[in-house]
Amino acid sequence: MNKVARFKTIALFMYIAIFSVFFGACGENKEKEAVGKSTSQSSSSSTPINPITYVSRDVLGNRLLQQEKFLEDDPNNRAYKVSYAQTLYALGNFEFAEKIIEPLIKEKNPLPAVIELSARINYVNGNYEESEKLYKKILNNKDKELVTRTKEALLNVCYQTNQFKKAKEIEYSEDEKPAIQDLMESFGDTMPYQTNWNGNDKVTISFVATDPAPVIPIEVNGVKMNAVIDTSADGLLLDKEKAEEFGVNSVADFLGRSEGGSSGPVSYGKVNSLKMGEIEMSNIPTTISSLANAREEVFTDTPDVHAIVGTSILKQFIPTLNYKTGEITFIPRGEAGRNQLKQMIPSDKILDQVPFSLSGTHYLHAKGSVNRNNYLNMFINSGLVTKGGNGPILSGSLMKILKTPIPRLGESQLSGIDGEKFQVGSLSISSYGVGRLLSESSIGQYYSGEALEKLGQANGFISDAMIGHNFLKQQNWTIDFDQMSMIFSKQDD
């Protein structure tokens, strides 16, 4: 059972004090050396955090402690402020990172590192217009690595805002062009996700199955099938077999990753139509990958699971999942939708309202806790199915913070995206949750493939744990992409 825990608001000085005490004794000698090296490297304020180097919370915590001391000695040093803000960002503390650089971004000629960090913060908070403006200011910088990151970020802005035709403005040589740019350029001047509500102001669709993850009926190019609602997936993911049957061709190939850390070949394509209940959509970006293992190992009692409805599809709406009644309700984004939302979810029904960030193309993170350790970055994965556990998946970095040894590993009961088994171990969790919601006494898991560490590297900030269906289904769950807020509400009796 989830319950509401009482947490006090943490002010910036409290956050710093907590981390100073908590991390003061953490880190082995090698990690201390790494922190020292990285601090000297980043003393140049135009050099951003390298997420490949900073993948653990304790190393970042030691780094933060050092930077606090530097700032105490020289509080007006811009380089120290920027480096400090970068570390806060890498810890997932976007709000305080933004406060640190707020006066720096207002300078007449802000440092490129300040502009990039501000652009990143605006992006994860869903402020895409401001993020785009900032990134364009550093697009022609002399630093080639900075320009490469900026181009990738601008492509993501185009993707999030459905402005696919703007992708061609971002110049790459043909052999360097990212797969996502090929995808967007394949649409030409056609607008993606064109939506016809057929006269409805909201649409409710019953689940075909609630467990082990929610599944709904859909139609792709007029063909009926079932789809998992899974926020760890990008948009519409279509089974490779069905794509071949429909003649959906690949426009770009890349390597995809699964929860177990394995990688395998994945393609981008597009389908003409997607129907969910009475909602009809056209010109849908599509990821193509095999779902054979999912059908054979997970959805054995649910027929015709040939697709996934992921974050970029859900993002076109304000979705509410009611796990008790077994249905998902879509309402439009914008003021009209938010007014409906107030009627659907009166204030006395709300258990908690939790801000979330969106990184990459589709990764949702919200603040949560594990074993009463708060302010962790929880990756929200509605399609997460575990066998042998009913709690979160923990990163190795978090387990070290919790002083929990790596459990004995054995072969998983599930296959990765490459069809191979990975190693998994189970451990007892006293409590975990998101925001003020807690679930107690569960079995968590650790995966050998370092999927969360790799996700942190890709996003540039720590992913501490992955939280999934077993937690979400204990209350109603609404994702308000306009307000960048998740609303957890009481289930009807």
Disulfide bonds with the S-S distance in Angstrom:
none
